[in-house]
Each structure stands twice: as C-alpha cells, then as structure tokens.
Amino acid sequence: MFKPTLFCMALFCMPLMGAGASAASSADYPTRPIRLIVNFSPAGPLDIGARAIAMAAGELLGQTIVVENRPGASGNIGAKAVARAEPDGYTLLMTLDTLMTVNPHVFKDVADEVTRYLEPLSIAGSFGLALTVRADLGVATLEDFVRYAKTNAVTYSSAGYGSPGNLAFEKLNLALGMDVAHAPFRGSAGAVNALLGNQIQAGFLAASAVQPHVRAGTMRALAISSREPDPDLPGVPAMANLGMEPLKDFEAAFAFMIMAPKGLPPHIAQKWDETLAAVYARPEFQKSIASLGMRAPFAGRVDAKRWVETRAGSWGEVIAKAGIKAE
C-alpha cells in the first residue's frame, strides 16, 4: 500500500527543499499513491483481503492504494522489498503472520535480511484450520483418527514446509505422540486436491476451502485448530474443547498482518491505526472478509506486536522439535 520528484527551474530553488519542506510533506501524509505489497500470489485469500482493505482505506485516506503481488520464497521476496523501502508510509506489506513468527526459525538469513527491518501495523483478521480427512477413511472423531493413525500409514498434505497446515499438524503430532508423514504441496489448492484425489489421508486445511466438500460428503472435518469453532463448519468442535487432556491448551491460529518498514514516523503509524480501525468497523468489510474465512481479532499496532512476540516463541519450539526445514 515513491518520494515526489520536485523540479526546479533554477539552482536557487535548491535551499527550499530542505528539512522544513520534508516535514510539511510528512505531516500532510498521504500526498500520493501508496503501494500495498502482497507477498503471495494473486486471487488467494491474502490478495483478496488486501484489495478489500486497499479500497476501503484508500477512500478514508483520500489516496489510491495500489496492490502489488510479489510472491516467492514463502513470502520472503515481497517482504524484502518492503524491508528495503523508505519508512515513509508509502510502501506497506500484507502478509501472513508466519513471516515473522515462523520464517526466522526456518530460513537461515531471513531475520538479518527481512524481519528485523519490519514492524507490525495491524492484525487484519485471524483464522484457524480444519483437521479434515477423507470420507472413506472410516473415522468420525479425532479419537477415531488417532486410533487409525496408530495402526495405519497416514500422510497429511499442506501448502508447503512452514505453512500453517504443516505447523498445525506437527503440533498435533507432538501433542498426541503420532507419527504421521508430511506431503508438502505448492499452495493450498494442491493440498486440498491431494485429499480429494485420495493421494493422502488428512490435512489441516482452510475451513472455507473444505466446506463444500464436507457438505458434499467427500470430506469429513473433525476439529478446528483455533480456540473457537468456525462458522463455516457448524457443529465441528474446537480442538481444545474435545476433552482430551493433551489438547486442553491446543491452539493453532494464524493472522493476516499489515506491516511497514521499521522506523515509520509515529504520526503516520497513528494515522494507520485510526484508518484501519475505521475500516475494520465497517459491517460491509467484515462481511467480505468473513467470506475468506477471516475472523476477529482486527487489531492495531500494540496487539499486532504482542501477537508476533507470543507466537514466535511457541512456533520456534514446534519447529525445533519437529525438525521442520526450508524446502
């Protein structure tokens, strides 16, 4: 979500372009279009969510917000472009929280090149995943699945190493002492299609993606990874509510985040806090984002920083114990 080029007709114009002019320009923010870089491919939930935010925030700020997709390297390519940008509020990032909470544990140099140069501005909604199995597997509950996995070879799909589905399943493996193999795919569509095509037996998948297949009876959702059940899958319990002692504190929730290059002037950061709070309060925005499987919280800088800090440590522990490595 470029500094304006000023042309002077003569050299005597130069002294006017000093600190005073720069400060005035900053105080009037925004005075030109803003880039919102999405570090994943177009047409996915992150991209669609970014475009909804760009449209609504652009109206409130009185400037165009241009969404630009820069996918690759688990989000690190697009994030690096923002990390290297001027901290002036004209280049922002829409990303999964895993960029900050997971990638530094998986990618050797990402902290030095990317995450240390970025700061959270906002949580643009959170989501859990549905533990989903093939309908012909003959299991109806998580307990059934655990029994099945202890006597049968089970492989689960995910959108890649270090993806939310990979993390959630490895956390479940560690909690229940299972030994379930991982089949990574390039993107969530491949992970869902692998389950539909009977290539694998299970997966932690987006509720909105599996909902039609659950309704059609070709998949069965056993539990939700976040603290609360998901409205897209009524009747499917949250993992922590199943009454299984090893899962009483289980949570695998993820978030869409808006981030900025570190060093953003306080008044610009505050303007974004206020603008995004107004966007998130709009009923039409909440309705559109809910269609992507996104839920509360929608939160500002303080909560966004706390989200990153608390989850970075817990996912680091899971990654180390499960031996998750970069592709």
Beta strands, then each sheet from edge to edge (+ up, - down):
strand 1: 34-38
strand 2: 65-69
strand 3: 91-96
strand 4: 118-127
strand 5: 129-134
strand 6: 155-158
strand 7: 181-184
strand 8: 202-206
strand 9: 219-224
strand 10: 254-261
strand 11: 295-299
sheet 1: 2+ 1+ 3+ 10- 4+ 11-
sheet 2: 7+ 6+ 8+ 5- 9+
end
